[in-house]
Amino acid sequence: GLIGAKLLYNIVEFEEFLKRPLRMWNCREGGLVWYGGVILCILFIFWYAKRKGQPALRVMDTASAPLALGLAIGRWGCLMGGCCYGQDLAPRALGGAAAAAAGAPAAAKGLFPWFAVSYPLGQSRVLQLDWRGLHWSDPAFIYDSAVAGHTVYPTPLFESAASLLIALAIYLAIRSNLRRGSATLLWLTLYPLARFIIEFYRGDKIRGFLYEGGRFYLSTSQFISLLIMALAIAGWVFIMRREPVFDPVLPKDQRNRPAPESGDQKPPASPPPKKGKSGRSRKSGK
């Protein structure tokens, strides 16, 4: 997942990657693209399941809800780290140190102004470990200058809430004993749809764009969302046309019961041959 997320980030920031190719692989610098990690994980799951002789769709159904839940938790890190932030609800002409001199951010405006987050200005030291050992870092701004001192949409919270609802929907789908692959396709349909909508409220420019002109734009994540939704629709058509395969949820008393080993299984005993009135076996004819 980390390799795929970093790989897609380097593709999006290819010009920066050419300038410093080795440093761009450092997870403490640059960024990560979640879609890259998901795509590579899905490919790995299918390859690993095929190698182990397991149904790949059943493995994906099992992993879909934890993936959605993990994203819901991870987006809180984005909120606290000041990345993946939303559009500015109180635009200012000044930024960085100039905004600090101007005072606190202005009152939020726009849709849902009461549901906004402000990133403070200021500097802080952090305890870090590198080749010099454990030491306090030099004073630095807590948040990037692009978001520090601004009041923005908390888009990480939007995505966290959407992912929680998607995880719940996948769990209910599995409990309902739907066709194999339905939980995976449900995740590949709902999350890209939610991500496509939330992207319109994001304000960070680092995420990359395929088209940007006037009020309309298409970010890299929105383009990937459209591709995944198209594949998911094709997947729904595929599993609905084929013979359904179900993976029933076992009762609680059978979930942790170990399967009997092949050496412990004994062939069923054959019934004794019936005997006639003379006491001889009919089977032998004697």
Disulfide bonds with the S-S distance in Angstrom:
none
